[in-house]
Amino acid sequence: PDDASANPSSDANTLDNYEEGDWTPVITFGGNSNNIAYGTQAGKYTKVGRVIHCTCEIILTNKGDSTGQAKIGGLPFTISNTDGAEGAVSLLVGNITFADYPQGYLAKNTQTIELSEVTNAGGVTDLSNADFANNSYIRVAFSFIN
């Protein structure tokens, strides 16, 4: 990562921690990524204090043969284990089947985004390998507290 010169201060209100860099997002199904192949697998982040803003793009060329819940892993920092640290996830997806609305959930104390779908009636279910195709793509933007 590109780390700007930090000058740590004892004053909690002094901004003295800035960093930006690249990260590599990884799709998993049921915690595994057997035989998954990527056309694009790229991520960027900016860290200001404890707030991390990330973007990523994933384009699959083969979804592999793992099964189970779909997640994006490899986040550049661990999400804080405190309520409200998770932030929001914005998704753009293609060639992924879902009910009425796809969503991502930042799981506390992890480096992962859990992918799910929400129906108009409010039902939430996990997205899985069955919802992805060999040419699925996903672009994500999100922020969280480290």
C-alpha positions as CSV (number, residue, x, y, z in Angstrom):
1,P,0.0,0.0,0.0
2,D,0.9,3.6,-0.5
3,D,1.2,5.0,3.0
4,A,1.4,8.8,3.4
5,S,3.7,10.0,6.1
6,A,1.9,9.6,9.4
7,N,2.7,11.8,12.4
8,P,0.9,10.1,15.3
9,S,-0.6,12.5,17.8
10,S,-1.9,11.9,21.3
11,D,-4.9,14.1,20.5
12,A,-7.8,11.8,19.4
13,N,-9.2,14.5,17.2
14,T,-6.1,15.0,15.1
15,L,-6.2,13.3,11.7
16,D,-2.8,11.6,11.3
17,N,-3.6,8.3,9.7
18,Y,-4.1,8.1,5.9
19,E,-3.4,5.2,3.6
20,E,-4.5,4.1,0.2
21,G,-3.7,0.9,-1.8
22,D,-4.9,-2.2,-3.7
23,W,-6.5,-5.3,-2.4
24,T,-7.5,-8.6,-4.1
25,P,-11.2,-9.6,-3.7
26,V,-11.9,-13.3,-3.7
27,I,-15.3,-15.0,-4.3
28,T,-16.0,-18.0,-2.2
29,F,-19.0,-20.4,-2.1
30,G,-19.4,-22.2,1.3
31,G,-16.0,-20.9,2.3
32,N,-14.2,-22.5,-0.7
33,S,-13.0,-21.3,-4.1
34,N,-12.2,-24.5,-5.9
35,N,-11.4,-23.9,-9.6
36,I,-12.7,-20.3,-9.7
37,A,-11.1,-18.3,-12.5
38,Y,-11.2,-14.6,-12.9
39,G,-11.0,-12.3,-15.9
40,T,-10.8,-9.3,-13.5
41,Q,-10.1,-9.4,-9.8
42,A,-9.2,-5.9,-8.5
43,G,-9.8,-3.7,-5.5
44,K,-8.9,-0.2,-4.2
45,Y,-9.1,1.2,-0.7
46,T,-8.6,4.5,1.1
47,K,-8.2,4.5,4.9
48,V,-8.7,7.7,6.8
49,G,-8.3,7.2,10.5
50,R,-10.4,4.1,11.3
51,V,-12.8,4.5,8.3
52,I,-12.0,2.4,5.3
53,H,-13.7,3.0,1.9
54,C,-13.3,0.2,-0.6
55,T,-14.3,-0.6,-4.2
56,C,-13.8,-3.7,-6.2
57,E,-14.6,-5.4,-9.5
58,I,-14.8,-9.1,-10.0
59,I,-15.5,-10.8,-13.4
60,L,-15.6,-14.6,-13.4
61,T,-14.5,-16.7,-16.3
62,N,-15.3,-19.9,-14.4
63,K,-17.4,-20.1,-11.2
64,G,-15.6,-23.3,-10.2
65,D,-17.2,-26.2,-8.3
66,S,-17.6,-25.1,-4.7
67,T,-21.1,-24.9,-3.3
68,G,-22.8,-22.9,-0.6
69,Q,-23.2,-19.3,0.4
70,A,-21.6,-16.6,-1.8
71,K,-19.1,-14.3,-0.1
72,I,-16.5,-11.8,-1.1
73,G,-13.4,-12.1,1.0
74,G,-9.9,-10.6,1.2
75,L,-11.0,-7.1,2.5
76,P,-7.8,-5.1,3.3
77,F,-8.8,-4.7,7.0
78,T,-10.9,-6.4,9.5
79,I,-14.3,-4.9,10.2
80,S,-14.6,-3.8,13.8
81,N,-16.5,-6.1,16.2
82,T,-18.7,-3.3,17.3
83,D,-22.3,-2.4,16.5
84,G,-22.6,0.2,13.7
85,A,-19.1,-0.5,12.3
86,E,-20.4,-2.5,9.3
87,G,-21.4,0.3,7.0
88,A,-23.4,-0.1,3.8
89,V,-22.7,-2.1,0.6
90,S,-23.6,-0.9,-2.9
91,L,-23.7,-3.6,-5.6
92,L,-23.8,-3.7,-9.4
93,V,-24.2,-7.3,-10.6
94,G,-24.6,-9.1,-13.9
95,N,-25.3,-12.7,-14.8
96,I,-26.2,-13.4,-11.2
97,T,-29.8,-14.5,-10.5
98,F,-31.6,-13.1,-7.5
99,A,-35.1,-12.4,-6.2
100,D,-36.1,-8.7,-6.1
101,Y,-33.0,-7.1,-4.7
102,P,-29.4,-8.2,-4.2
103,Q,-27.6,-7.0,-1.2
104,G,-24.3,-7.4,0.6
105,Y,-23.7,-7.5,4.4
106,L,-20.4,-6.6,6.0
107,A,-19.9,-9.2,8.8
108,K,-18.4,-7.8,12.0
109,N,-15.0,-9.0,13.0
110,T,-14.3,-10.5,9.6
111,Q,-12.8,-9.5,6.2
112,T,-15.9,-10.6,4.2
113,I,-19.1,-9.5,2.6
114,E,-22.0,-11.9,2.7
115,L,-24.1,-11.8,-0.4
116,S,-27.9,-12.3,-0.2
117,E,-31.2,-11.4,-1.9
118,V,-34.3,-9.6,-0.5
119,T,-37.8,-10.2,-1.8
120,N,-40.4,-7.4,-2.0
121,A,-42.1,-9.2,0.9
122,G,-39.0,-8.8,3.0
123,G,-37.7,-12.3,2.9
124,V,-33.9,-12.6,3.0
125,T,-31.9,-15.6,1.6
126,D,-28.3,-16.2,0.9
127,L,-27.0,-16.1,-2.7
128,S,-25.1,-19.3,-3.5
129,N,-23.1,-20.8,-6.3
130,A,-26.4,-21.8,-8.0
131,D,-27.1,-18.1,-8.6
132,F,-23.7,-17.4,-10.3
133,A,-22.7,-18.2,-13.9
134,N,-19.2,-18.7,-15.4
135,N,-19.5,-15.1,-16.7
136,S,-20.9,-13.4,-13.6
137,Y,-19.6,-10.0,-12.6
138,I,-20.0,-7.8,-9.5
139,R,-18.8,-4.3,-8.7
140,V,-18.9,-3.2,-5.1
141,A,-18.4,-0.1,-3.1
142,F,-18.6,0.0,0.7
143,S,-17.3,1.7,3.8
144,F,-16.7,0.3,7.3
145,I,-14.9,1.0,10.6
146,N,-11.7,-0.9,11.4
